[in-house]
Amino acid sequence: MKYSRQRELILKTLRENGIHPTAEQLYEFIRQEEPTISLATVYRNLNLLAENGIIKRIDGLEGTTHFDHQTHDHYHFICTKCHRVFDVPYEIAPNLAESASKETGLNITSYDIAFRGICKDCQKLN
């Protein structure tokens, strides 16, 4: 992948904002530093980074996609109230894909596991 100053800025901003932002949220952060960047540029570069395995796409709620700079094995929790995305350590259920593969005979090459529910902050509001 060829170097791009805008792509580098997008990746840097994603790494600095560990909130698993959507493209639109990331765009708002980036515009503070680079006001001429377009939303289309952000989308195009996020998709290119995800296709090359540099970041992860997280399909969220209501068709919303979030992005994660962490590419190591881990799971996600998506809050159904505030729609924030949280990391869940892989160690909680290690070898889940391997176990599923053995049990079903399927050749699992990748996975994206997301738990859904209500986060601690939203639970406090009830």
C-alpha positions, 0 to 999 in steps of 0.5 A: 500500500502506497504512503498517503499523508491523509491515510497516516493522519486517519490511522493516527487519529484512530489510534488516539481515540480508542472509542471504536469510532464510526467513520463520521466520528473519526471525520469530525476528529480529523477535521480539527487538524485537517479541515480540508479532508472529505468524508469520502476520503475518510471512508475510502482510507478506512476501507483500504486499511481494513482490507489490508488488515491494518485495522478492523471493521466492527459491524455495529447496530442499525447498520453502523460500522465502527473501526478498531486499530487493535488487530490482535485477537479480542471480542467486542461488546456493543451497548444497545443503549449508547451504541459504544463499543468495548473490547472484551479480552480474548482470554475470556474464551480462548480457542472459541473458533478452534472449538467451533471448527472441531465441533462442526467440521467447518474451516473457520478462517476469520471471525468477528464476535460481538456481545450485545447488551447494556454497558455499566454506564447505561446500567447506572442510569436506570 
